[in-house]
Amino acid sequence: MNSKPMECPSDMLLAPADKTGSKSISATTRRQFASRDLLGGGNELHIEHNGEIYTLRQTSKGKLILTK
């Protein structure tokens, strides 16, 4: 497990929540990221989503697996 925290450039952050508290992403604000940038030289990272932790892992064959 890679315990090094990932630096998050400001252009990766979502827009603030609207007055209803929901966050929306339009098709024009979607971004694409290289897996090597997200993984930061490691082979695993943890993603918090709705209070749950998910693990994104790169296999030895270069495939990505997302598990809860």
C-alpha positions in Angstrom: 0.0 0.0 0.0 1.3 3.5 -0.9 0.8 5.6 2.2 2.3 8.8 0.6 -0.5 11.4 0.3 -1.3 12.4 -3.3 -0.7 16.1 -4.2 -3.9 17.4 -5.8 -3.3 20.2 -8.3 -6.0 22.9 -8.1 -7.2 22.2 -11.6 -8.2 18.7 -10.5 -10.6 20.0 -7.9 -14.4 20.1 -8.6 -16.4 23.3 -8.6 -17.9 24.3 -5.2 -21.3 22.9 -4.4 -24.3 25.0 -5.5 -26.9 26.4 -3.2 -28.7 23.0 -2.9 -25.5 21.3 -1.8 -25.1 19.2 -4.8 -22.1 19.2 -7.1 -22.6 18.9 -10.8 -20.1 18.4 -13.6 -21.0 19.4 -17.0 -19.6 17.8 -20.1 -17.4 20.8 -20.7 -15.7 20.5 -17.3 -14.8 16.8 -17.4 -11.1 16.1 -17.2 -8.9 13.3 -18.3 -5.9 12.1 -16.1 -3.0 9.8 -16.9 -3.0 6.9 -14.5 0.7 7.4 -13.8 -0.1 10.9 -12.5 -2.8 9.6 -10.2 -0.8 6.7 -9.0 2.2 8.9 -8.4 4.8 6.2 -9.2 3.1 3.6 -7.0 0.7 0.9 -8.0 -2.2 1.7 -5.7 -4.3 4.7 -4.4 -7.3 5.1 -2.1 -10.4 7.1 -3.1 -13.0 8.2 -0.6 -16.5 8.3 -2.2 -19.7 8.9 -0.2 -18.0 7.9 3.0 -16.5 4.6 1.6 -12.9 3.9 0.7 -12.1 2.4 -2.7 -8.7 1.1 -3.9 -7.5 1.7 -7.4 -4.7 -0.7 -8.2 -2.5 -1.4 -11.2 -1.9 -5.0 -11.8 1.5 -6.5 -12.9 0.1 -6.6 -16.5 -0.8 -2.9 -16.4 -4.6 -3.2 -16.0 -6.5 -1.2 -13.4 -8.8 -2.7 -10.8 -11.1 -0.7 -8.6 -12.3 -2.5 -5.4 -14.3 -1.4 -2.4 
